[in-house]
Amino acid sequence: MTKPMITHRCKEYKELHHGIVEKIQKALGTDMDVFLVGGSATVMLEAAIRNGAASHTVGMTNGSFGNRSIELAELNGKQVDKVQVPWGKAIKPEDIAGKITKDVEAVHWVSNESSTGVFSDSVALAKEVRAQNPDALTMVDAVTSAFAMDLRIKEMDPDSVVFGTQKALALPPGLAIMLCSERLLEKAKTVPNRGFYGDLLKIKKQADVDYALTTPPVSLMYALDYQLDRILAEGMQARYRRHQEMADLVRDWADRKLAGIFPEEGYRSNSIGVLNRGGLDFDSFNSKLKAKGFEVSNGYGDIKEKTFRIGHMGDTTPAGIRRLLATMDEILEE
Ligand SMILES: Cc1ncc(COP(=O)(O)O)c(C=O)c1O
């Protein structure tokens, strides 16, 4: 990231951009278009909905970030049919039975709900959407699952998958990444008022010649390029197994020492552990943990007071998680 700056309209930039796109496609096993846009992930979550539906979507939610995607769609003037699933439960195909009618243009949901630590089966959801309405686009927020858990993109065949640099890619924030389908680009041609910054057709035109539409965070892209090489050297299956191992350690600890994990069995995130506090005085526990140099997180949204969260993704290792859990043991004993 400390390399001297280059202009984003030169050959060296094109090589950097092109290399990143190819490495992301290779890592995620897809030939979908990859768009790189300066901003946090939300900029492309919003772009997907704004470009992919003229008026009517279905928003499935089981937590704060699912609610956010519904808000995004509504603030962009879409009529959103809401499918609300209880917090802690996964969104399942039966939750949308009969709801994806012919007039639904797009269906959006969160793959890994960061407020609850629930990982829904997006492959099953995308298949169910298409079985009911083959023309409905599928839009997946993968902010906390991409590069941590296997999204099985080929099988899912989604229309947009969005994430950012600051989660399982373990980089600073500032770049939004979108996998985009041909279907979404075709649909965008028919949707008015796509704006400028997130207009997928403008972005695609530039991406085809290895450019970003507007000035990208070049320093961060150097870091991303470097990090993608490290990720590919680790191997994606090994990376997913490492995340599974970290999650298992945290789940086991939560079962033995506290009141278990919040999300339902079978749909637990491998990137974020959401632990039930039980009788724990979390504020005092957390300040002691901080004093020993560890950072965990409060609960989020409706379950803020009942839970706390441990992020175990990106460059975090099982050894690091073991050290954290040992320190948590010490504090509990104290
Ligand atoms: C599941 C999920 N979606 C969306 C977001 C928003 O991402 P950003 O802040 O990069 O726009 C987050 C942030 O934590 C998230 O966890």
The ligand as an SDF file (V2000), in Angstrom:
LIG
                    3D

 16 16  0  0  0  0  0  0  0  0999 V2000
  -23.8270   -8.7230    6.1080 C   0  0  0  0  0  0  0  0  0  0  0  0
  -23.4050   -7.3110    5.9120 C   0  0  0  0  0  0  0  0  0  0  0  0
  -23.9430   -6.6160    4.9010 N   0  0  0  0  0  0  0  0  0  0  0  0
  -23.6010   -5.3470    4.6580 C   0  0  0  0  0  0  0  0  0  0  0  0
  -22.6950   -4.6890    5.4660 C   0  0  0  0  0  0  0  0  0  0  0  0
  -22.3200   -3.2800    5.1470 C   0  0  0  0  0  0  0  0  0  0  0  0
  -21.0560   -3.2760    4.5720 O   0  0  0  0  0  0  0  0  0  0  0  0
  -20.2430   -1.9260    4.3410 P   0  0  0  0  0  0  0  0  0  0  0  0
  -20.1140   -1.2570    5.6650 O   0  0  0  0  0  0  0  0  0  0  0  0
  -18.9340   -2.4030    3.7690 O   0  0  0  0  0  0  0  0  0  0  0  0
  -21.0140   -1.0920    3.3860 O   0  0  0  0  0  0  0  0  0  0  0  0
  -22.1080   -5.3570    6.5410 C   0  0  0  0  0  0  0  0  0  0  0  0
  -21.1630   -4.6840    7.4210 C   0  0  0  0  0  0  0  0  0  0  0  0
  -20.7770   -5.1740    8.4600 O   0  0  0  0  0  0  0  0  0  0  0  0
  -22.4770   -6.7080    6.7700 C   0  0  0  0  0  0  0  0  0  0  0  0
  -21.9340   -7.3960    7.7850 O   0  0  0  0  0  0  0  0  0  0  0  0
  1  2  1  0
  2  3  1  0
  2 15  2  0
  3  4  2  0
  4  5  1  0
  5  6  1  0
  5 12  2  0
  6  7  1  0
  7  8  1  0
  8  9  2  0
  8 10  1  0
  8 11  1  0
 12 13  1  0
 12 15  1  0
 13 14  2  0
 15 16  1  0
M  END
$$$$
